[in-house]
Amino acid sequence: MRKWLVSTVAVAAMFASGAAGAAEKLKIGVLATLEGTYTVLGEDGIRGFEIAMKQAKGMAAGREIEVIIGSTDASPDSALRAVRKVVEQDKVDIVIGPLSGSEGIALRDYSKTQPQVTFINGISGAQATTYVTPSENFFRFNMDGAQWSAGLGNYVYNEKGYKTVATIGEDYSFIYTQVFGFALEYCGAGGQITERFWVPLGTKDFASIIAKLPDDVDAIYLGLGGGDAVNFLNQYQQAGGDAKLIGGTIMIDGTVLNSKGKAKEALIGTPGSGPQADTWDNPKWQSFVKAYQDAYPPEKRFGAPALMATGYYNAFSAAHQCLEKISGDLSDGHAKFRSCLATLELDAPNGKITLDGNRQAIGTNFLTEVVEEDGVLKNKLIKVIPNVNQTLGIDPAKFAKIGSPGRDVPECKKY
């Protein structure tokens, strides 16, 4: 954790001007999973934040930015310990984070007790964070896990011909949200989910689950990420598994595609979806990829930014744009700042982002397929899906009746 704190604060110091020395510093707390199974995800989130900080020259509205990093392990308790430290001890003005789904729900609830601080989500994607009892000082510039599933269910049913699937996923809120979005679309198209398997976050031994996976389905949906995803792929190959695969968003993200070893090659040809595509030819995306590559030597980064880097980059960019627009005025309970965030149209590297009435992102989703190019695994763009909102285009009243994402929600039927 310490190396990230030093390197991030160094960015601010490097670009601080003499004139800023007299101004009160703007304090930002950044929470990321720098421990546990999602460590590599958190590290890339910090890289994205650092790039945005560097582009801002460590300043906002004439004030030097002081950064305090809070390390978490994807659990709500760790997120609360970290946020209490940066808010109650370090007295930050703004919190950016967290990364993992259940952490986000915990921070939403905590934010309601700290009205003097503005919270901007890092990349956590549980639906409930903004959909259920949203917080007025919590903003999310990334779509949730169900939104990241947009387009995938129709594609695997209609184009790939997968009429039956089984799912395996980590047993917590973000993956519930991912499977929720996939199931709504896939089952609505006519597909059938025959079984749903759930494993604890941080699972090391997948042998018992692999033995139970059915062989009479057309494909298996994998809702795993980080170390869990790599462990599963290694053990699945060792067990001789050869089923067709469908990737949840963090299963086919760069954090897995750039992992060591050959097990990841099992993902070649795997369809997936999420908030970005490696091969998208959009100039703003390509510029961001270059900035990422130029910022770090190859051995200290992935070939291209993972979605965590993009999410944290966007979160800081939104904050910075609004701070500049309001000349850093955080008076009256951050009223001007929050009004700007709520109405901002963020021209992000992965498409334009606006917020709905719950301060939840409406954005662009990308249908992709894993390919190998010059020995490197990438997400090849299949289709761009614009303007994906949190109710997935379903009438809000009808959407609300489906229920909250869970192990068995939604039912596999057409709504």
N, C-alpha and C positions, 0 to 999 in steps of 0.2 A: 504494500500500500504506500509506503513512504516514498518510493521512487516516483510514483505518480504525483504525489503532493509536491515534491520538489520540482519536477519538470513542469507542472502546470503553473505553479506560482512563478517559476522562472520566466515563462512567456510574458506574464504581466510586467515583471520587472524589466525585461528586455526592451519593451516598447514604451515604458512610462516616460513621459516628457518631464522636463524640469518644472513646467508650469503646473503640472498635475500634483506636484509634491505638496502644495498648500491646500489642495482640495481634499475633502474627506473621501476615503476610499469607498468604493462600492464593493460590498462583500457578497460573494456567491458561494453557496454550498453545493457540491456536486456529489451525488450518491451513485455508486455503480457496484456491480457484483465483482469484487476483486478477490473473492474467496469462494471456494466450493466448486460445484460442477459447472457453473456458468462463468468461471473466471475469465476465460478467453473472450467471452462476450463483453464482459465489463471492461476489459482492457481496450477493446476496439471502440467501445462507447467513449472512453476517455480520449482516445486518439481523435475521434470526430470533434469532441469539445475543444481539444487543443488546437486543431486546425482553425476552427471558427474564432477562437481567441487570438490566434496569430494574425488572422486576417483583420481583426479589429484592433490590432497592435496593443492588445491588453488594456484597452480604454473603452469607455462608454460615456458619451456626453461630457467629455473633458475630465472624467474621473478615472483614476487608476483602479483596475479591478483586482481585488484580492480573492483568491480561490482557496476554499477549504474542502478537501476530498473526504468523503465518508465511505468506508468500505463495508459492503454487505455480502451476504452469502445466498441470496434469493429468498430468504425466509422473512416473514413479516416482522418477527422480533428483532432481527439484525437491522432491518431498515428503520425501525423505530428507535433503536439505540443510536444509530448513526445520525438520524435527523434531529433527535433531541440534542445531541452534542453540538451540531452545527448551528441549530436555531437558539437553544437556550444558553449555551456556553459561549459560542463564537459570535452570536448575534448577527447572523447573516441577514441580508435584505431579501435575497431571492434563493430559492432552492431549485436545482435542476436534477431530476431523477424521479423515481428509481428506474431500474431495468426490468425487473421480473413482475409478473402479474399480481400475485398476492401482496407483494410489497407495495404496489400501486394503490390497492384498496386500503392498506394500512395508512399510507401517507395521505390519502384523501381524507380519511377520518381525522388524522392528526392535524391536517391543515385547518380544520374547522375550529381548532382550539388556539390557533396562532394567526389571528386576522391581520397582524402587522406584517406578515411575510407573504410573498407571492410564490406559489409553487408551480413549476412548469415540468410536466412529465418528461422523463428521459426517453424511454422507449417501451415501458411496460404496457401490456396489451389486453388485460382482462376487461371484459365488457362492463362489469359492475362499477369499475372505477369512476366512470363518468355517467353511466346510464342509470344507476341506482343511487338515490340521495346524493346528487353531485354537490361539490363544494364550490362556493363562489370565488375562492382564491386559488383554485386548482385548474390549470389549463393543460390540454393535451393536443400537441401538434402532430401526433401520429395516429393512424387508424388503429382500431382494436383488432384482436385476432380473428374475429368473424369477418370483419371488413377485408382483412388480408387473405381470406379464403375466397373472395369473390371471383367467379369465373372458373374455378377449379372443378367444382362438382359437375357442371354442365360439360366441361371439356373431357373429363375422364369417362363420363357416361356416353356422350354423343360421338366423340372423336376417337377415343381409345377403345370404346366398346366394353368397358368394365361394368358389368351389370350387378355384380355382388362384390362387396369388400368387407374386410374385417379391419378394425382400427386398434392401434396400440398407442397409448399416450401417457405422459406424466400426469400424476393424479393431483392436479391443482388448477387454479382458476383460469390461467392463460390457455392451457391446452383444452380445458372444457370449452372455452370461447372459440378456439380454432375448430374443434370438431363440430361445435354448434353451427358455425357458418358453413362448413363443408357439407354437413348432413342436410341442412335446410335446402341447399341447392341440389345436391346429388340425389337425395330422396325425392325432391320435388320433380326431378327429371325422370324418375322411374327406377332409380337404383335402390338396392337393398343393402343395409349394413347388418350382417348376420351376427357379429359378436363385437363387443367393445372391451378391450383389456386396458387396465390401468396399473401403473407402476409408481412407486414412490420416487420423488425427485432425488437424484443422487444414487440411483440403482447401479450396482456394480455387476451383479450376476443376473443375466437374463435367461438362463437355461430353462427354468420352469415355464416362463412365458413363451419362449421359442417352441418348446415341446407342445404347447397347447394351440399354437397358431393353426388355423384350419387350412387344409390343402385343396378345399373344394370352392375357393373363392377366386375371382378374377384378379384381385390385387389386394395389397395390404397398405393401409394408410398409416404413416409413421409420424406421430406427434411427439417427437423427442428433440432434444437440443444439447449442445455442449458436450460434456463428457459422457452423458447418457447416450447420445446419438452415436458417438464413436464406439463406445463399449458394445452397444447393440449390434452395430454393423460387423465388428470383429467377431463376435460370438455367433451371429447369424451365418456368416460365411463359413466359419469353422464347423457349424452344424450342417452345412450343405444346403442352406436355404437358397432358393432360386426363384421365389415368387416375384411377380411384377410389383413394383412399389409406387406409392403416391407420397409425396413429401409434404409434411406440414412446413410452415414458413421457416422455422429455425432448424429444421432437419436438412433443408437444402440451401441454407445460408452459407456465406463464405467461411464462417467459423468452423463448419464441418467439412466443406469442400476443400479447404486448405489444411486439414489435419494431416498428421503424419501417417504413413502406412498405406497399404493398398485397399483396405476394407472400404474406403470411400468410393472406390471404383464401382461398387455395387449400385451406386446411385446414378450412373450414366444412363440416360434415357428416362429418368424419373421426372414426371410432371409435378409442378408445384406452383405456388403463387405467393405473392408478398408485395411489399412496398417499393421494390426496385428490381431492375434486371441488368445484369452485368453488361450485356451487349447492346443496350439501348443507345441509339446514336444521337440522342438529344445533346446539343452543345453544352448546356448547363450541367448535365450529368457527366459528360466527358471531362469538363473542366474540373469538376469536383474530384473525379477519379485521379486526374493528374496532380491536383493539389495534395491528395492523400499520398500518392506514390512519391511525390517530391519531398514530403514532410518527414519521411522515415526511411531508413535503409531497408532493403528487401527482407532481411532477416528479422526485422522488428515490426513487421506489418503483414497483412495479407496482400494478395495480388491486386485486389480492389477493395474498397470499403465494404464491410459487412453492414447489414441494416442497422446495427447498433451504432456504428459510427455516424451513419446518416441521421439517425434519430436524435442523437445528442448534438450534432452539428445544427440541425434544424431548431432544436429547443433554444440553444444559445443565440442563433441568428434571429429568432423571433424576439427574444428578450432585448437583444442589442438594437434591432431596428426600432423598437418602441421606445427604448431609453433615449435614443438619438432624437426621435421625433418629438418627445416631450421635454427635451433638454434635461433629462435626468431627474425630473420632478417626481419624487415619491411621497409627496405630502398627502394629507387627507386620506390616509390608509391606502396609498398607491392607486388612488382613484383614476388618475389620468393614464397611468401605466396599464392598469387592468382594462380600461375602456379601449385602449389601443390594441392590446392583445386579442380582445374579444372580437374586434372588427378587422383585424389584420388579414390581408391576403398575402400569404407567404409564398414567394416565388422560389420554391425549394429546388434542389438538384433533382429530386425525384417527382417533380410535378407541383402544380399549385395546390396550396392547402388553405382552407378556410375553416372556421369553427362554427358549430351549431349553437343553439341556445344553452346547451349544457357544457359549452366550451370544449367540445369534442371535435376532432378533426374530420373533415370531409375531404377526401383526397383521391389519388389515382392508385389503382392496383395493377399488378403486372402478372400475367400468366406466363410461366416459363417452363423450360425443360433443361435438365442437366446435360451438358455436352462436354466433350474433351477437345480442347484446342491447344496444339503445341505442348501437350503433356500437362495442361492445366485444366481443372474442372471449372466450368462457368455455368451460370444460368442464362440460357439463350432465350431472348424475348419471343414469345408466341403471339401475345395480344395485350394491348393496353386497354384497361377498363377505367374510364374517368368517372369522377363525381360519385364515389361510393360513400353513402352515408351510413350511420350506425344502425338503421333499421333495414339496411340492405335493399332499399327500394320498396319494402313492404309497408303498407299502411301502418302508421304508428300504433293505432289501437289494436289492430290485428297482431302486430308484432309483439305487443306487450302480453298478449294472452298465451303466447308460446311458452313463456316461463324463462327463468334464469338458466344460463348454461350450467350443466352438471353432468354427472356420469351417464345419466339416461335421458337427458334433455338436450335437444328435442327428440321426440319420437321420430322414427324414420317413416315419414309420410309426407304427402303434399299438403301444404298449408294454404 
